[in-house]
């Protein structure tokens, strides 16, 4: 890749025109000018980032194969890849994953561990953060309901029933059309 802005391989903007010399005025600084970034750094590396509860993104340089390991379920996925590239993996909410970059059958780089987030928002409300009566009234106005904002509902568990506090919309709300 060349640093020549007129080259078809460069996406860098052309150099700004030189401002006319004026007495005492500082020239305009164009911060996006300089040498082009290299296409590769010549070191094997891999980076994994969470995209959402069901997917994560991986980018790498310097390998032939990427191996994704789901540490929670114990499953492994391997893909032959180009020397430099990116990949989106499907994941399972609340699972831990780690991605390895392999070259010649040997591990040359390992990503940091990722923990995919839970799929549903949290429903438990910390009693310290429960709304005051004034805030509750405002929230009821926004929700269009006179039902309590914080409710306790009984959720059947595997061994026994337990209580959970819910915030926001009521656990069950009749349709506005019925």
N, C-alpha and C positions, 0 to 999 in steps of 0.2 A: 504494500500500500504506500502510496506516495503522499507527501504533504502538500503537493501542488493543488490549490483550491480549484483549478480549472480541470483537474483530472476527473475522469468518469468514475474512478474508484473512491473518491473522497466525497463525503457528505458535509464537510466543513464549509461554513460560509466564506465568501471572499473577504479579504482583508478590508477593513473600513478605510475610506479615503482619509488621507492625512489632512487634518484641519489646517486652514491657513494660519500662519504664524501671526499671533496677535500679541501685543505687548502685555505680558503678565498673566494672560489667561492660560489655565492648565489644559492640556489636550484631553479630549474625551477618551475615556477608558472603555475599551470593548473587551469584556471579560471572556467571550467565547472564542477568542482567537488563540492559536497556539498549535503545537504539534498534535496530530491525530492520535487518538488512543490506539494502542496496539490491538490486533485481533486476538492475540494470545500472549500470555505472560511466560509460557514455557515451564510452568510448575503444575503438577497434578493437584487439583483442588475440586471440592464439591460443596455445594450449598443447598440446603433443603429448607423450604419455607412453607408454613401452613397457609393454604388458600381459604379453606372453609372446613366444617366438620367432616366432610366426605372427600376431600381432595387435598393434595399437597404438591408443591412445585419443586423441581430439582434442576439445577444448572451445574455444569461441570466443564472441566478442561483436562485433557491429558489421560484419557482412559479408553478402553475398548468395550467395557461392559459396566452396567450399573446394576447393583443388587439392592433391592429394598427389602428390609426385614421388619415384619410386624412383630415387635417384641412381646406384645400382649397375647396374640394368638399363636405365635411361633411359625408364621407362614413366611415364605420367601418368594420374591419375583425377581427374575433376571432378564435383562434386555441387552442385546448387542447394540452399540451406539457408535456414532461418529466421535472423533477425537474431542470436538467441542460441541456442546448442544444443551438442550433443555427438554424436560419431560414432565407431564402431569400424571401423578399416580392417583388411583382411587384409594380411599382409606375408609376406616371404620371409626365413627365418633368415639372419643375417649380412649383410643388405643395409642400406644407409644410406637414410633417407627424410627428407624435409622437407615441411612442409605450409604452404601459403599461404592467406591469407584475402583474397578479392577483393570489391570493392564498385565498381559502375559499370564493371566491366572492368579496374580497376586494382588492383594489389596494395597492400593497406593494412596488412598484418601478415604476418610470416613466423615460423614456429616455429623452435626450435633443431633442429639435425640430430640424428636418432636413429640408432643402430646397433642393429638387432635382434640379440639374443644367438644364439649357436649353438644348434642343436637338441639335440645330444647333450652329455653331460658330458665334460669333458676326460679323456683316458685316459693322457696322458703324466705320468710321475712325475719330479719334480726329484730328482736323486740326494741333494741336501742334505736332503730331506724324507722319504727312505726310512725305514721303521720300523726300530728297533733290534731285535735278536734277541728281547728280552723282549716288546716290543710286538707283534712278528710272532707270537709264541706265543699271546698273548691274542687277536689278530685271528683266527688259525687256529681257536681255540676257538669264537669267535663265529660263524665261517663254517661250522664243522662239517666242516672238511676238513684234511688234512695236506699239501696241495699248497702250494708256495711262494706267499706273498702277492703278491710282485712278480715278474712273469714278463716275459720278452722273447718277443715273437712276431714272425714275419716277415710283413710286409704287402706284397703285390705293388703296385707303383706303376705309373705309365704308362711310365716310362723304365727303372726298375730296382727291385729289391726293396730295402726298407729295414727296419730294426729299430725297434721301438717298445716301450717298457716299459708294462705294464698294471698297474694297482693294483686291489685289491678282488677281486671274484669272478674265478675263472679264466676265460680266454677261451672255453673249452668245458667244460661240466660235464654229466656224464650225469644223466639223470632219476633221481629217488629211487625211482621205481616200477619201473625196469628192473633 
